[in-house]
């Protein structure tokens, strides 16, 4: 998808240096992927303490399950 953006040059250049990206497109893709990853982690944290997992399983039994 082609999009025209007006981004702060200093910010983009700093991000490119930090990520070792050679193109502006690559640095934007990395930034979007990181934003999505962090958002998903944040969503998962909302379940902390709300899901009861039975972790008393024998690892040998789990390995042999088909």
C-alpha positions as a Markdown table, in Angstrom:
| # | Residue | x | y | z |
|---|---|---|---|---|
| 1 | Unk | 0.0 | 0.0 | 0.0 |
| 2 | Unk | 1.4 | 3.4 | -0.9 |
| 3 | Unk | 0.8 | 6.2 | 1.6 |
| 4 | Unk | 2.2 | 9.7 | 1.9 |
| 5 | Unk | 3.2 | 10.7 | 5.4 |
| 6 | Unk | 4.7 | 13.8 | 6.9 |
| 7 | Unk | 7.0 | 12.5 | 9.5 |
| 8 | Unk | 9.6 | 14.3 | 11.6 |
| 9 | Unk | 12.9 | 13.7 | 9.8 |
| 10 | Unk | 15.0 | 13.7 | 13.0 |
| 11 | Unk | 12.7 | 11.1 | 14.5 |
| 12 | Unk | 12.8 | 8.8 | 11.4 |
| 13 | Unk | 16.6 | 9.2 | 11.1 |
| 14 | Unk | 17.1 | 8.3 | 14.8 |
| 15 | Unk | 14.9 | 5.3 | 14.4 |
| 16 | Unk | 16.7 | 4.2 | 11.3 |
| 17 | Unk | 20.1 | 4.4 | 13.2 |
| 18 | Unk | 18.8 | 2.5 | 16.2 |
| 19 | Unk | 17.2 | -0.3 | 14.2 |
| 20 | Unk | 20.0 | -0.4 | 11.6 |
| 21 | Unk | 17.3 | 0.0 | 8.9 |
| 22 | Unk | 18.5 | 1.1 | 5.5 |
| 23 | Unk | 15.1 | 2.4 | 4.3 |
| 24 | Unk | 12.3 | 4.5 | 5.8 |
| 25 | Unk | 9.8 | 1.8 | 4.7 |
| 26 | Unk | 11.7 | -0.8 | 6.8 |
| 27 | Unk | 11.8 | 1.4 | 9.9 |
| 28 | Unk | 8.1 | 2.1 | 9.7 |
| 29 | Unk | 7.3 | -1.6 | 9.2 |
| 30 | Unk | 9.5 | -2.4 | 12.3 |
| 31 | Unk | 7.7 | 0.3 | 14.3 |
| 32 | Unk | 4.3 | -1.1 | 13.4 |
| 33 | Unk | 5.3 | -4.6 | 14.2 |
| 34 | Unk | 6.6 | -3.5 | 17.6 |
| 35 | Unk | 3.5 | -1.5 | 18.3 |
| 36 | Unk | 1.3 | -4.6 | 17.6 |
| 37 | Unk | 3.5 | -6.9 | 19.6 |
| 38 | Unk | 3.4 | -4.6 | 22.6 |
| 39 | Unk | -0.3 | -4.2 | 22.4 |
| 40 | Unk | -0.8 | -8.0 | 22.3 |
| 41 | Unk | 1.4 | -8.4 | 25.3 |
| 42 | Unk | -0.6 | -5.8 | 27.1 |
| 43 | Unk | -3.8 | -7.6 | 26.3 |
| 44 | Unk | -2.4 | -10.8 | 27.6 |
| 45 | Unk | -1.5 | -9.2 | 30.9 |
| 46 | Unk | -5.1 | -8.4 | 31.5 |
| 47 | Unk | -5.7 | -12.1 | 32.0 |
| 48 | Unk | -3.1 | -12.4 | 34.8 |
| 49 | Unk | -4.6 | -14.1 | 37.8 |
| 50 | Unk | -7.9 | -14.7 | 36.0 |
| 51 | Unk | -7.2 | -18.0 | 34.3 |
| 52 | Unk | -6.8 | -21.1 | 36.5 |
| 53 | Unk | -4.3 | -23.5 | 34.9 |
| 54 | Unk | -3.8 | -27.0 | 36.2 |
| 55 | Unk | 0.0 | -27.3 | 35.8 |
| 56 | Unk | 0.2 | -30.5 | 37.9 |
| 57 | Unk | 0.8 | -32.6 | 34.8 |
| 58 | Unk | 3.6 | -35.0 | 34.4 |
| 59 | Unk | 5.9 | -34.0 | 31.6 |
| 60 | Unk | 6.4 | -37.6 | 30.6 |
| 61 | Unk | 2.7 | -38.0 | 30.1 |
| 62 | Unk | 2.5 | -34.9 | 28.0 |
| 63 | Unk | 5.3 | -36.0 | 25.8 |
| 64 | Unk | 3.6 | -39.4 | 25.1 |
| 65 | Unk | 0.2 | -38.0 | 24.3 |
| 66 | Unk | -0.8 | -38.3 | 20.7 |
